[in-house]
Amino acid sequence: MEPWSNGAILLRLDRLRDLSHDSCTNMASTSPDAEQKKTPAGRPTFPDMELETLEYWKRKKIFERSVEERPESKLFVFYDGPPFATGLPHYGHLLQSIIKDVIPRYKTMQGFRVTRRWGWDCHGLPVESLIEKEENLTTHEELCAFGVEKFTDSCRTSVLRYVGEWKKYIERMGRWVDMENAYLTLDEGYIESVWWVFAELVKKGYIYKDRRVSLYSPRRATPLANFEIAMDNSYVDHEDPAITIKFKVKDKEDSYLLAWTTTPWTLISNVALAVHPNLIYVTVKLRDTGEIVTFAESRMNEVLKQFYPLDDANDPHPDKAMPFEIVERHRGEELQGIKYEPLYTFYPVEVGYHVITADYVSDEDGTGIVHIAPAYGEEDFEVGKRHNLTFVEALDEQGRFMREVEPWAGMEYAEANNPIMEDLESRKLLYRKETIVHSVPVDPRSKDLLIFRAQPAWFVNITKLKPKLLETAKKIHWHPSHFKEGRFGKGLETSPDWNISRTRFWGAPLPVWECETCPERTIVSSVKELRAKSTPDSFPKNLDLHRPSIDEVKFVCPNCGGVMRRIPEVFDCWFESGSMPYASEHYPFEHRDRFEQHFPADFIGEAQDQTRGWFQRLHILATALMGKPAFKDVIVTGMVLNEQGKKMSKRDKNYADTWTIIEAYGADALRLYMLSSPVVVGEQLNFSEREIDEVSRKILNLVWNVTVFYKTYGGDDRIELSKPRSAHVLDRWILARLHAVIQEVTTAYETYDVIETVRPLRAFIDDLSTWWLRRSRNRIRGEDAYERLDALKTLREVLLDLSALLAPAAPFIAERIYRDMEGLKASVHLERWPKEDMRLIDVRLIEDMAWVRNAVSIGLEQRAAVKIPIRQVLASATVRMKGAADIERLSNKLDLLELIREELNVEAVKFVTSEEDQIAVELDTELTPVLKAKGLSRELIRHIMAYRKTLGLQPQDEVDIRVAISDETLRNTIIALLESMKSNVRAKSFEIQETVEKGIEVKSIKLDNVDVHIQIMK
């Protein structure tokens, strides 16, 4: 965007970056001189490894290249919803950033060009609240006295206070996004596009101004939209009065209508009583007072509860008169028109003080008669309009009674409850006084209690738009799918008209000028139009489209020649964020082609509260403006709570600090933990550090150990991936598993099934480490060069493809594996996504290997039951299974049977038929001398290998070994097996002696209760 010719204040991110520069300097970094540290031989500190990778990405500009190297003709469009920078990011923010990083990374590897531009939400109550707290401004009056210009300047300078910390967190989490060129909702270009959106909606007839009831914050003197409260579930349990009032029926002595309320302060504005037309109402005479009261018959037990129970078996006067008498019964509609005497007459009422009917009246609580104050209730307001009732507004903007209410003038509404109740009681108009604890709405940010209040406001006509909204919503794909017809769909169906105006200060101003002397109104859609219409003396030299500067601009009324001034309201910040697709591009004033290429978005993602927030606001404005949705696919996540399932609270310190977790476990562990949890399918996550540690151990550690194993045994020579591939059964199986997983993970990404992009990888890594590698170690360590090369080629191929599969979800470990495997490109994130080879997906082999592992597991359980260690060779294992055909087929799979034989350490594997569906494995546990000798040799090998490790020897180091055994029988037993043992311990020479050699360190052990001494010389 070009600088404004009128010298407008341009508050860009680069001018604010210094506000938070120091916050970024404490993030550790690695030396830029080291291209790559040598892979350590053991478990790394993953956070340190990630910092090294971050430095590498910066140095090589990998993010920038990942975008630029993809064709502009193949776009994948992602919209990033703007967060506020008024506080530090929490786990919920990090979760969204993970989702917003994973999908673009995947699409980039699929060959798409995915631009990722950050945005900041700069306006609204979050920012104002911060300044009010800092300046100790507790009321609307104090803010005005402080000065609007001073206040908005403070908002401006503080709006990006935490940008440095946000950048640190986002970068450290491995998210790739352009934060240097972020869009800001306070930019003049952004605001101008918001004006255009508003003006277009006016032209299309979707905007109107009216007096409507909405939730209202007296302390802030501004309305709030109902969806803001609903999306944050901003309700608290609060104790209020619960009183039943006697309304005196006019011209009827001692006759009253009973109504119930939890807001005594609204009685000042009462103008009617409402009954349900079809409920039955009773008129009851109370014998002790002679008063006659009317209420719903179904509420009799509650209204007259002071007289219950009526029957008392111990009463000495059973024939005494009943305490009350029902004198009349009426349907509600028959009560319509009954007049009553007003409780208060502070304001003249031309139409009112009579009974009306309303279908919303309920007999679930109270008396079945509702007191009506149209100024302070949604339903009251609507029924008041329908019956043309006088509108009585008794509170000022700060929620205090106005001067007409003489006894309580200037008193805050809630404070007036007790005096009002005392007044009613003194006049014998208070039938009953109790209290109730119920759920009431509060300001999501300040937690101040809200009231319902009618006031003039600007609305988007959702009612008029609703058919189109529901129709265009059908084109959106939701993940999880239940949000389509559920929370989002039902939210659209029940959505009221959207109040988009706020009587506040820091926000995009409504571009509406009204004449002081006639009804003329002008809607401005651009700064050019603003300049053309303004009087020369009123247009500021340095225009700022914020209050109070914009309020100085005046027009000449084209109708009467009078002065036109801007209305004081600013936009609801949700209108601004909903305008993001247009305003972030300064559309339609610039970048028309780019906007048209990037609308609608292919993908967006946020938490489930945004179904009534950003998602709905985007959809409303896009449907109204463009006649289609703003996005095609959307991922909706659940909420992150603490480990006990409670909301995370900085004040209560009831959760682990985010930065501490990242420093302790690294970003990959946190990413994989969240991506494999129910939170990514819209469910709740009780955040657990223990489970992050488990992810680190069971995914990162395993895959890293496999990588280290390859580096250790692959040596410095590059293992070329030449064909033909290995024919070894384990290699064929792991490649079949790999390509099946490629297919599975690709499908999951394509369908935005995020949880299934990670879970198959976790199982595959476990298979690779605990089965393929464990069963292949001897091949890789052995003397057969061809078998060794086949295994290493297979492992390198698997790790290269696995690094690509891991890249979107765990970008750091993926990068390290890829570079350790000497991938062809500068980064795995510049690679193309692997494509499954259907020829390699041998489903039968995958099933057979699963059968083998199951048989082995059952056999090992049998060994444990009889307490025979695995190193002790047994004669045979007999597999009992149903199905002669399967037995015949598996009996011929000698390579699979060899795996069972080796795993169970038996000499032979046999089959017998069984009638049971489940297989069983029986071990021959009789130990012959030969079998026992083989077991002893294995035990000795284990001790020698452990001693090698203690001495710090590397696997490739060949050594001279001497074993001293004084017992002749054991010595001869071991000598007989010496040749088979030699290769297993990588020995140049291996001798069994009667005594130890002097001057050489000795490791002493017990073998079959005989002292054995091991000596190793390099």
Stockholm file with secondary structure:
# STOCKHOLM 1.0

chainA/1-1018         MEPWSNGAILLRLDRLRDLSHDSCTNMASTSPDAEQKKTPAGRPTFPDMELETLEYWKRKKIFERSVEERPESKLFVFYDGPPFATGLPHYGHLLQSIIKDVIPRYKTMQGFRVTRRWGWDCHGLPVESLIEKEENLTTHEELCAFGVEKFTDSCRTSVLRYVGEWKKYIERMGRWVDMENAYLTLDEGYIESVWWVFAELVKKGYIYKDRRVSLYSPRRATPLANFEIAMDNSYVDHEDPAITIKFKVKDKEDSYLLAWTTTPWTLISNVALAVHPNLIYVTVKLRDTGEIVTFAESRMNEVLKQFYPLDDANDPHPDKAMPFEIVERHRGEELQGIKYEPLYTFYPVEVGYHVITADYVSDEDGTGIVHIAPAYGEEDFEVGKRHNLTFVEALDEQGRFMREVEPWAGMEYAEANNPIMEDLESRKLLYRKETIVHSVPVDPRSKDLLIFRAQPAWFVNITKLKPKLLETAKKIHWHPSHFKEGRFGKGLETSPDWNISRTRFWGAPLPVWECETCPERTIVSSVKELRAKSTPDSFPKNLDLHRPSIDEVKFVCPNCGGVMRRIPEVFDCWFESGSMPYASEHYPFEHRDRFEQHFPADFIGEAQDQTRGWFQRLHILATALMGKPAFKDVIVTGMVLNEQGKKMSKRDKNYADTWTIIEAYGADALRLYMLSSPVVVGEQLNFSEREIDEVSRKILNLVWNVTVFYKTYGGDDRIELSKPRSAHVLDRWILARLHAVIQEVTTAYETYDVIETVRPLRAFIDDLSTWWLRRSRNRIRGEDAYERLDALKTLREVLLDLSALLAPAAPFIAERIYRDMEGLKASVHLERWPKEDMRLIDVRLIEDMAWVRNAVSIGLEQRAAVKIPIRQVLASATVRMKGAADIERLSNKLDLLELIREELNVEAVKFVTSEEDQIAVELDTELTPVLKAKGLSRELIRHIMAYRKTLGLQPQDEVDIRVAISDETLRNTIIALLESMKSNVRAKSFEIQETVEKGIEVKSIKLDNVDVHIQIMK
#=GR chainA/1-1018 SS CCCCTTCCCCCCHHHHGGGGGGGGTTSCCCCTTCSCCCCCSSCCCHHHHHHHHHHHHHHHTHHHHHHHTSCTTSBCCBCCCCCBCSSCCCHHHHHHHHHHHHHHHHHHHTTCBCCCEEEEBCCSHHHHHHHHHHTTCCSHHHHHHHCHHHHHHHHHHHTTTTHHHHHHHHHHTTCCCEEEEEEETTSHHHHHHHHHHHHHHHHTTCEEEEEEEEEEETTTTEEECHHHHHHTTCEEEEEEEEEEEEEEBTTSTTEEEEEEESCGGGGGGCCEEEECTTSEEEEEEETTTCCEEEEEGGGHHHHTGGGCCCCCTTCSCTTSCCSEEEEEEEEHHHHTTCBBCCSCCSSCCSSCSEEEECTTCCSSSTTSEEEECGGGCHHHHHHHHHTTCCCCCCBCTTSBBCTTSGGGTTCBTTTTHHHHHHHHHHTTCEEEEEEEEEEEEBCTTTCCBCEEEEEEEEEECHHHHHHHHHHHHTTCEEESTHHHHTHHHHHHHHCCCEECEESCSSSCBCCEEEESSSSCEEECCSHHHHHHHBCTTTSCSSCCSSTTGGGGCEEECTTTSCEEEECSCEECHHHHHHTHHHHTTTTTTSCHHHHHHTCSEEEEEEEGGGGTTHHHHHHHHHHHHHSSCSEEEEEEECCEECTTSCCCCTTTTCSCCHHHHHHHHCHHHHHHHHHTSGGGGTCCEECCHHHHHHHIIIIIIHHHHHHHHHHHHHTTSCCCCCSSCCCCHHHHHHHHHHHHHHHHHHHHHHTTCTHHHHHHHHHHHHHIIIIIIHHHHHHHHSSCHHHHHHHHHHHHHHHHHHHHHHTTTSHHHHHHHHHHTTCSSSCGGGSCCCCCCGGGCCHHHHHHHHHHHHHHHHHHHHHHHHTCCTTSCEEEEEEEESCHHHHHHHHTCHHHHHHHHHHHTEEEEEEEECSSSSCEEEECCCCCHHHHHHHHHHHHHHHHHHHHHHTTCCTTCCEEEEEEECCHHHHHHHHHTHHHHHGGGTEEEEEEESSCCTTSCCEEEEETTEEEEEEEEC
#=GC SS_cons          CCCCTTCCCCCCHHHHGGGGGGGGTTSCCCCTTCSCCCCCSSCCCHHHHHHHHHHHHHHHTHHHHHHHTSCTTSBCCBCCCCCBCSSCCCHHHHHHHHHHHHHHHHHHHTTCBCCCEEEEBCCSHHHHHHHHHHTTCCSHHHHHHHCHHHHHHHHHHHTTTTHHHHHHHHHHTTCCCEEEEEEETTSHHHHHHHHHHHHHHHHTTCEEEEEEEEEEETTTTEEECHHHHHHTTCEEEEEEEEEEEEEEBTTSTTEEEEEEESCGGGGGGCCEEEECTTSEEEEEEETTTCCEEEEEGGGHHHHTGGGCCCCCTTCSCTTSCCSEEEEEEEEHHHHTTCBBCCSCCSSCCSSCSEEEECTTCCSSSTTSEEEECGGGCHHHHHHHHHTTCCCCCCBCTTSBBCTTSGGGTTCBTTTTHHHHHHHHHHTTCEEEEEEEEEEEEBCTTTCCBCEEEEEEEEEECHHHHHHHHHHHHTTCEEESTHHHHTHHHHHHHHCCCEECEESCSSSCBCCEEEESSSSCEEECCSHHHHHHHBCTTTSCSSCCSSTTGGGGCEEECTTTSCEEEECSCEECHHHHHHTHHHHTTTTTTSCHHHHHHTCSEEEEEEEGGGGTTHHHHHHHHHHHHHSSCSEEEEEEECCEECTTSCCCCTTTTCSCCHHHHHHHHCHHHHHHHHHTSGGGGTCCEECCHHHHHHHIIIIIIHHHHHHHHHHHHHTTSCCCCCSSCCCCHHHHHHHHHHHHHHHHHHHHHHTTCTHHHHHHHHHHHHHIIIIIIHHHHHHHHSSCHHHHHHHHHHHHHHHHHHHHHHTTTSHHHHHHHHHHTTCSSSCGGGSCCCCCCGGGCCHHHHHHHHHHHHHHHHHHHHHHHHTCCTTSCEEEEEEEESCHHHHHHHHTCHHHHHHHHHHHTEEEEEEEECSSSSCEEEECCCCCHHHHHHHHHHHHHHHHHHHHHHTTCCTTCCEEEEEEECCHHHHHHHHHTHHHHHGGGTEEEEEEESSCCTTSCCEEEEETTEEEEEEEEC
//
